[in-house]
Amino acid sequence: MRSLFNLARRRPEPVRQPVHADVPELQDANVAAIYYGRRMGGDFYDFLRVSPSRLLFGLLDVAGPMDANREIVAAAQSTFRQAGCQLFAEEDGNPAEAMIELCLQVNRSIMKAAGRVHACPVFAGCYDESVGTVVYFNAGHTPGLVRDGGGVSELPATGLPLGLFSHTTCDASTVFLQPGAALLLVSRGIVEAKCGGQELGLDGIKKGFEAASATNSKELCQGVLQRVQEFMCSPPRHDDVTALALCRNTAVQALAATGD
């Protein structure tokens, strides 16, 4: 008969769980992220303040169903938070170099947790309130979208999805958000929403984004998810559907916030 000691020793360790991200307050901007319904797959968002003037945020899409990839998501988030705080803590550091190093470390944590090749598109950025810039990498994720006075522009992939190669590197790029501009990230489930064989696609999201009157990030995300539901004529159940937005306040909003 096996002893209770041996049975206890062989008991599997509890699966790590991702940590819920609280919405941080920003001085000249606002940020939000919304899932539609319950998370079924690997969509996961996170944001945290890493210095007095910097906000780190990210949207991940880990391949596979939620029950199978929960520990991978937790490992990626843990590295994202710990390494992010260390790499971006110095105000005079190079944010592009820090973003590239963050990409490397998150990639390694995904491969270690998965124990094999496991694709994970990621869009991660660091918003600097002092200058209004976002330094980012796009590892095979759907393009980020920026809306400003010039219309809507894309932030395409700067590298391959994470979780495929141990030494994957992504270039880091920088985009300036002028007052009143908005950055929108959407998951693959939004782009691939279909109705009658027709796909909403990135162009459909861009048109809705350009026409949207919302300047608040939460309202903007809600509008995107509502557009998906209206396009499909039913609640989306084909995949995770997630939107993340960062909106920079206009000069008028900034003055009102300070009371000047």
N, C-alpha and C positions, 0 to 999 in steps of 0.2 A: 504494500500500500504506500502510495506517495505521501510524504509528510505535508502538513499544512505549510511548513516553511518553504518547501519546493514549489508548491502551488502559488504561494504569494510572490515568490521570487520571479516566477514566469508570467505574472499578471502584467499585461501591457500598460505602458504609461498613458496617462490621459492625453488626449489630443489637444494641442494648443489651440486657443481660440483667438481670432482677430479682435482687436480692441476698437470699441466704438469711438469715432472721431467727433469731438465737440467742435462746434462752429466757433472759430476765433473772431475776435473783434479787431477791425482794422481802422486806421486813422482816416484814410482817404479812399477806402474801397469797401466792398462787401463780397462775401464768398458764400456759396451754398452748393450742396450736392443732394440729389434725390434719386432713389430707386423707384421703379414702378412696381408696386406689390411686394412680393417676397422674393428674396434673392435665390435663384435656382442654380446659377452657374458660378463663374469665377470673377464677376465684376466686383471690384472693391475700390473704394476711394478713401483718401486720408488727407488731412492737413494739420499742420502744427506750426506754432511760432518757434523759430530757431534762433532769433536774435531780436533786439528791440525794433528793428525796421524790416525784418525779413519773414515771409511766410512761405513754408514749403508745402506743396500739395502734389497729389498724384492720383491717377486713375489706372487701375490694373485690370487685366482681363485674363485670368489664369484659365488655361484650357481644362475642360472637364466639368462635371457636376459639382455642386457645392460640397456634398458629403465626402467626395473623393479628394478635394483640393483644399479643404479648410486649413490643414496644417501648413501647406505650402504658402497660403495667403498670410497666415500668422507669422511665419518665418520671414517673409518678404516685408511685412509691415514692421516687424521688430527691427530689422536691419535699416529700413527706411527711416525710422524714427531715431534710432541710436546713432547711426552714421551721419544722418542729416544734421542732428544737433551738434555733433563734433565738427563736421566739415564746414558748416555755415556760421558757426558761432563768432568767428573773427570778422569784424566789420570791414577790415582792410584786406581780407583775403580775396583770392581770385574765384568768383562764383562759377565761371565756366569750368575751371579745373575741378572745383568741388563737385559740380554736377556730373562730370565724367567719372570721377572716383565713386560717387554714389551709385551710378549705373553699374559699375563693375561689382561693387559689394552686394547690391541687391540681386544681381544675376547669380553670383556665387551662392547666396543663401537660397535662392529658388532651386538651383540644381542640387544642392546638398539636401534640402528637405524632400525633394522629389525622388532623389536617388537614381535619376535617369533624365533623359531629355524630356522637357516639359515646357511647351511654348507658353510664353506670357508676354503679350504686348503691353507696354507701359508708356504712359505720358506723364512725365514728372516735371515740375517747374518750381522756381523760387522767385517770388514776387518781392521786389525791393521798394518799399513805400517811399524811401527818400528820393528816388529818381524815377519811379514809375515804370521800371523795366521787369521783364520776366525772362530769366535764363532757364532754358528747358532742354530736355532730350525727348525724342519721340522714338521709342524702340518698337517699330512695327505696329503702332497703334493707329486708329483712324486719325486723320489730320485734325489738329486743333483749329479752331476758327476764331479770328479776331475781327470785330466790327468796330469801325471808327468812321470819321468823316469821309474817308475814301471808299467806303463800302465794306465788303467782307473778303478777307484774305485767308489763305490756308497756311497752316504750319505743318508741313509734310514730315514723313518719317526721316529721322537722322541716323537710323541704324536698324538692324534686325531685331525681332522680338527677343526678349530675354529667355533664358532657360534652354537655349539650343546649343550654345558653345561656351566652354568654360572661360574663354578669354574674349568674349564679345565686348566690343566697345561701340559707343555711340557718340557722335559729335554733339557738342552743346551749342545751341544758337541763342540769340537774344532778340527779343521783340519789345518795342516801346509801346506802352499803353497810354495814349494821350487822355487827358481828362474827358470823361464821358464814354470812353471805349470799353468794350467787353470782350472777354475771352471765354469761349465755350468749348467744352470737351464732351463728346458723346460716345457711348459704347457701340460696339459692333451690332448689338441687337437693335439699336435705333436705325442705323444705316441700312440694315438688312430687313427692316419691316416690310411686309408684302401685303398686297391686296389684289386679288384676281390675277396673280402672276406678275404684277408690276411692283418693282422695288422702290421704296421711298428714296434711297440713295443719299449720298452726301449733297448733291445739288438740291434735293428737296429740303434738307436741313438748312442749307445756306440761304435759300429763298425765304424760308420762314424766319430765320434769324435776322435777315436784313430788314424784313417787314415788321418785326416785333417792336412794339412801343415800350416794352418793359425795360427799365434801367436798373432794376433791382435783381440781384442774382437768383434769389429764390423764385421770384415771379418768372424770370427767364427760363429756369429749369422746368417749372410747372408748365409753361407754355410749350416747351419742346415735347414733354411727355403727352400733353393733350393733343398736339399735332400728330404724334404717332398713333394714338388711339383713334382719332378722327380718320386718319388715312386708312387704317386697317378695318374701321367700322366695328371694332370689338377690342376688348382688353388684350394687350400683347401677352402671349404665353409661349412664344417660340424661343425666347432667350431672355437673359437679363437685359433690362432696359434702364440705363443710367445716364444722367446728365450732371455735369459739374460746370459751374460758371463763376467767373471772377469779374466784377464790374468796378471800374474806377469811377469815383464820383466826379461830377462836373465841378467847375470852379464855384458855382453858386451853392451846390450841396456842401462843399468843403467849408465855405464861409458860414453857412447856416449851422454846421456841426460845431464850429468853434465859437459861435455866438458873436462873431465880429460883424 
